[in-house]
């Protein structure tokens, strides 16, 4: 009731400053950076796994080494920002969808849906995962049509449309869960 901040941005700034500087700021920053380093490590392991599956273990190691030496990875890997988080979950989303395209199973579809939901929750630009997955699906359907005629390609397109429906529903539910299942754009009636 005595809150002097009726604007949500002012309240967030005030609460963030109070949270960071009323406690031990260095310890909080160290823990935050350590947590985000897990996403950098996760991205490196995902790149290794994808490279190994597609081209062999040597290619996986080379891909991981190139990623670890990439200047943007080195610059952003330890910063408390959403860039590395989005990079990790976006790559995992695309890789999970690639695996689903290779051999469609319910588990792979669920893994892809969860990864897409995390990409949406990580950063607003995570919505770009949908056009990327659409391009992958279109290219695969086109290649399938070239390999085995139109009947198989049509069924593949129908399965991709159904898969996109599942991915959209699960990822939207995850995003809504991250925002606390609220209907208002701003919490607590703030302006």
Secondary structure, DSSP 8 states (H G I E B T S, - for coil): ---S--SHHHHHHHHHHHHHHHS-HHHHHHHHHHHHHHHHHHHHHHHHHHHHHHH-HHHHHHHHHHHHT-HHHHHHTTSSSSHHHHHHHHHHHHHHHHHHHHS--HHHHHHHHHHHHHHHHH-GGGGGHHHHHHHHHHHHHHHHHHHHHHHHHHHHHHHHHHHHHHHHHHHHHHHHHHTTT--SSSGGG--
